[in-house]
Amino acid sequence: MGECNGGPSAAPWARWCGAALSGLALVAVATPSHAQDTAASEDASIAADAPVEIHGFVSQGFILGIQNEYLARSKRGSVEFSEAGINFTKPLTSNLRAGLQLFAHDLGPLGNYRTQFDWYYLAYHATDWLGVRVGRIKVPFGLYNELNDIDVARVPILLPQSIYQADHREYLFAQTGGEVYGDIALPGAGSLEYRVYGGTLSSDLPRTAPEGVTVADVRVPYLYGGRLLWYTPLEGLAAGMSGQGVRFDVDYRLDADYLAGLQAEGLVPPEQGAELPVKLRVIRWVASLQYAAYDWELSAEYSRWAGDIYSRTPEFLPPHLVNERYYVMASYRLSPWFTPGVYYSGFFANVDERKGHENYQHDVAATTRFDLNAHWLLKLEGHLMRGTAALDNPTLNGGANRADLEPTWGMLLAKTTAYF
Amino acid sequence: MRLVPGVLGVLAAPVAVVAAEAPLHFRLVVHPDAAPAVLERQLVADIFLKKTTRWPNGSPIAAVDLRFDNPVRREFSERVLRRSVSAVRSYWQQRIFTGRDVPPPELDSDEAVIRYVQSRRGAIGYVSDRVETGAVRVVPLR
């Protein structure tokens, strides 16, 4: 047919052709393609079809401390061990999802049923290997950090406390900021799951301190970290590495008697006043190994947390401290309703000071989970402990020094959870 | 295929792998417009655990499960996901309550799964091998 030349001197058919092509071009620019229409309508269909998903849980537990107290005043038993949560999630498009979870708990002196946002987010999942999430997000540290206050999502009542301390949730469980994540297939070599995040912690951090000391203010200028999990070609076997850096700026206030005592022992300079600002930078990492296939779950993790303290009182507050944490854990689902498990965990508060029962804590635990039906479970658990390194809550054990507590002690726990 | 419980359970894993050669009593079904002619087991497992959410052509995958107490679900879970139904439910509890994701919908019957798959582009499910699959496409599992 030849070229389409729509100029005034062109043949009639050429002018028609040029006009038609111009018209088609305008239509193509002004109107989305059919493929784009289809994708947009699929997205709209997904958003319209998908309801708001609502899930929730309520847990009630009981702790009996034998010789020493941990988590709650429990020598005569304590029911200050409750959790409740409800979450709402909805896909907005095939790539975009929003959700939030409200949570309240009571754990000894902590929580007191104050309702808070456990997590909330807007997540854009561009591809399987790249997504972005912003909001208040659970921290991916090790295999189980995100599950620490979700009883239904794990076998034991208490995860190995050497790494997953239940009474430090404000510091460890969630951060406010953003995260990049994804799953990368490695043909013939399994897959990689990665998560990289940055942000800060809640401004409402606990202000627990020894008698004579008051925490006037706590700020977290930054927090960052990530986790890489390799799901190996061997079905169920995964290995991973997590790391995190965080800085705490703490303003302490020392009462007069406490300050005088420190000055008398030469732990603080004579000119030290009541105000003591401290910067604490913590770097922590954990190496993880897990086999989870069929009805087995075997896990082992090793971790070190290093703290650098910047203050005017290095004799009183050691400038550098590294602690060591590890555990091995096993569980097996004997039947759909019964899963027993065991673990051993170890904690050394200072790798340079391993002697003295106040500097370590070993925990041998046996646990059982009974799934009574699809929405209700019961757990029973016992712990035998040697060492008191983690008994640092001044509101428990009468505020006694860790070195003065019983070196061998135990706990019995029971917990029931209903969920939907 | 049933796994031997208790202390012999640790020996059951290699037994289960060998037993995977036994014939399947379910069939994978996909929407008629879905691309794949055959599906690898690992890919199907990743789809139903939502580790893979898009077909190779980029269109979203809509997976659908049978109810947790359906025997076809149990076989699918053990043969394809290599986990018991209870273990898969635990996996989803972890993801639900940490805000990571929600599980595929669970439907009561093979017929409901077929209707779901037929009505959604990119959908995939599984049904008993005794059921008429109608207009949905059956895809071999490799």
Interface residues (C-beta under 8 A of the other chain):
Chain A: A39 E42 S45 I46 D49 E53 H55 F57 G85 N87 T89 S94 R97 G99 L100 Q101 W119 Y121 H125 T127 D128 I137 K138 E146 L147 I150 V152 A153 R154 D183 A185 S191 E235 G236 A292 A293 Y294 D295 W296 Y332 R333 L334 S335 P336 D371 A374 Y419
Chain B: L3 P5 G6 G9 V10 A12 A13 A16 D46 K51 T52 T53 R54 S59 P60 A62 F68 E78 R82 R83 S84 V85 S86 A87 R89 S90 Q93 Q94 I96 F97 T98 G99 D101 V102 R120 R121 G122
